[in-house]
């Protein structure tokens, strides 16, 4: 069975590039408390928006969709799920909200992971939640011709319980020793979890929920205010490339965690960058909403889309954003470029 080495392997990952990324995140974390304490009321808006975005993005990665309106209603618990997709979306919302509120009391142990998986399917009638897989599974990809190719063969079903026990024990021991930077331990654990692939369904979504849980427990709470799941969705191809690179040779203990670790550190850096940018926009709340949009465009190098503006200013309605952009184009302050989904705006 695979050996989980969370003491010697992490030391080999301390390349100059990764050390630089770690330093960058530590610096962001130092600012985190100042931002949170100074903007408690304003940050509630970011938290609400991130909860919706995270729930939608993590499910879309797995091909689970609903409309934006229904997604918001489900996350805000203003509607009951109507179909299987909405049941799974509602389950994700439940687990995510629980992690947001109680991460300090949720230990990454096998029984807890099983309970979280159970809750992920708490709205479903399928009966798959809370149990490890009962048959062997494979991770396959479909090419342009519709042919399936096996990309990875996970741990067989009969070894899954033992593998999860060893994995969680190794993580917790390294975590408590506190000799290895947790920013390295977390993506290593997530890669190993995905390679075990312990469930018949929901492995991807569980991996992202566990990612947030571990980052929160390590003190990096940026995922509460900026959807890390959405950042992963936006870089999905890079995510799968890193996963494939780091899982090659996994069963033989010959894999390298470096591509997957670097990918996740990059996601955390991007999340902190967006968080600080959004907090900066909240500081301009004394300005009118059109003036805040104008100030945002002034600071942007290159083009910006309506969707990006709405993500950075979640408290400003779509109608106000559209009206302001139309007015700024009319006044010659900005120019419209592209068409359809590629429409964006640049300062003239």
C-alpha positions, -999 to 999 in steps of 0.1 A, spaced: 0 0 0 10 36 -6 32 51 21 22 86 33 54 105 41 46 139 55 80 145 71 108 140 46 89 146 13 77 181 23 114 191 29 122 182 -7 94 205 -19 111 236 -6 123 248 -40 131 285 -44 98 290 -62 77 273 -36 96 291 -8 88 324 -25 52 315 -28 50 305 9 65 338 19 40 357 -2 11 339 15 25 344 49 27 381 42 -10 381 30 -20 363 62 -3 390 82 -26 416 66 -57 393 69 -65 401 105 -63 438 99 -87 436 70 -111 414 88 -112 435 120 -115 468 101 -143 458 79 -165 433 98 -198 447 87 -188 452 51 -173 418 48 -207 401 54 -216 410 18 -184 393 6 -191 362 27 -227 358 14 -215 362 -22 -186 338 -18 -209 311 -3 -231 313 -34 -201 314 -58 -184 285 -40 -215 263 -40 -222 269 -77 -186 266 -89 -177 234 -70 -208 217 -84 -204 230 -119 -169 214 -120 -186 181 -116 -213 188 -142 -240 198 -117 -259 228 -128 -289 250 -120 -298 286 -129 -282 316 -111 -316 325 -96 -322 290 -83 -286 287 -70 -290 319 -50 -324 308 -36 -311 274 -26 -280 288 -9 -301 313 10 -325 285 19 -354 304 2 -363 273 -19 -365 235 -17 -345 214 -42 -366 203 -72 -343 176 -87 -311 156 -82 -288 184 -92 -304 208 -68 -304 182 -40 -266 179 -44 -262 217 -45 -282 220 -13 -261 193 4 -229 212 -6 -243 244 9 -250 226 42 -215 212 45 -198 244 34 -219 265 59 -209 240 87 -172 243 78 -175 282 77 -190 282 112 -173 253 130 -140 246 113 -121 248 147 -141 219 159 -140 197 128 -109 173 128 -99 157 96 -104 122 108 -120 93 88 -152 93 108 -156 130 104 -149 128 67 -176 101 64 -200 124 83 -193 153 60 -199 131 30 -231 119 45 -242 155 49 -232 162 13 -260 139 3 -285 148 31 -310 160 5 -306 131 -18 -326 98 -19 -297 79 -35 -283 65 -2 -246 70 -12 -237 94 15 -215 85 44 -200 52 30 -168 44 13 -170 29 -22 -182 -7 -24 -166 -14 -57 -134 -5 -75 -135 27 -95 -113 44 -121 -107 80 -131 -113 82 -169 -113 110 -194 -132 112 -227 -114 125 -258 -128 145 -287 -140 113 -304 -160 103 -274 -136 74 -264 -128 69 -228 -93 65 -215 -84 54 -180 -62 82 -165 -57 68 -130 -67 36 -111 -74 46 -74 -70 24 -43 -92 -7 -46 -124 -7 -25 -112 -33 0 -82 -12 10 -100 22 11 -108 22 48 -72 13 58 -58 39 34 -80 67 47 -70 57 83 -33 59 75 -37 91 55 -55 110 82 -31 97 109 -1 109 90 -16 143 84 -26 148 120 7 137 133 26 161 110 1 189 118 5 185 155 43 184 153 41 217 135 76 213 119 63 214 83 45 244 68 8 235 67 6 252 33 25 223 19 8 196 40 -27 206 28 -23 201 -10 -3 169 -3 -32 155 17 -57 166 -9 -37 149 -37 -35 117 -17 -72 119 -9 -80 122 -46 -57 93 -55 -75 71 -29 -108 83 -43 -127 68 -14 -163 74 -25 -185 61 -53 -195 98 -59 -186 132 -46 -148 128 -44 -141 161 -62 -165 182 -41 -153 166 -9 -117 174 -18 -126 211 -22 -145 211 11 -116 195 29 -93 220 13 -112 249 28 -115 231 62 -77 226 64 -68 261 52 -93 276 78 -78 254 106 -43 266 96 -55 302 99 -59 310 62 -96 321 61 -95 339 27 -118 313 12 -147 327 33 -146 359 14 -133 349 -20 -145 317 -36 -115 294 -40 -138 269 -58 -145 296 -84 -108 302 -89 -103 265 -94 -132 264 -119 -116 292 -139 -83 273 -141 -98 238 -144 -75 226 -172 -44 236 -152 -59 219 -121 -63 186 -140 -29 189 -155 -13 194 -121 -33 165 -107 -22 142 -135 14 152 -131 15 147 -94 -5 114 -94 18 97 -119 37 69 -101 16 75 -69 10 38 -62 48 31 -64 57 60 -42 75 76 -71 52 106 -77 61 142 -72 37 165 -53 54 196 -66 30 205 -95 -1 201 -73 14 220 -44 24 249 -67 -10 250 -82 -28 252 -49 -3 278 -35 -11 299 -67 -48 296 -60 -43 309 -24 -22 338 -36 -48 348 -62 -76 345 -35 -57 369 -12 -50 393 -40 -87 394 -49 -97 397 -12 -75 427 -6 -87 443 -38 -124 438 -28 -118 452 7 -102 482 -10 -134 487 -30 -155 484 1 -135 513 16 -149 534 -12 -184 529 1 -187 566 8 -187 572 -29 -218 566 -50 -220 532 -67 -214 546 -102 -183 565 -88 -170 532 -72 -174 514 -106 -155 543 -123 -127 542 -96 -124 504 -102 -120 509 -139 -94 537 -133 -72 513 -114 -75 484 -138 -47 479 -164 -62 465 -196 -98 455 -201 -125 445 -175 -158 427 -180 -191 433 -164 -189 400 -146 -155 410 -131 -170 443 -119 -199 425 -102 -175 400 -86 -154 428 -72 -184 449 -61 -209 422 -50 -231 448 -32 -238 467 -65 -267 453 -86 -264 441 -121 -287 469 -133 -266 496 -117 -234 481 -133 -250 480 -167 -264 515 -165 -231 529 -153 -211 512 -181 -236 525 -207 -232 560 -194 -194 558 -193 -193 546 -229 -217 573 -239 -195 600 -223 -164 586 -240 -147 577 -207 -145 540 -216 -147 520 -248 -166 487 -254 -145 459 -269 -155 424 -280 -190 410 -283 -213 385 -266 -197 367 -237 -163 383 -246 -176 418 -241 -153 440 -220 -144 476 -214 -112 496 -215 -104 531 -203 -100 555 -232 
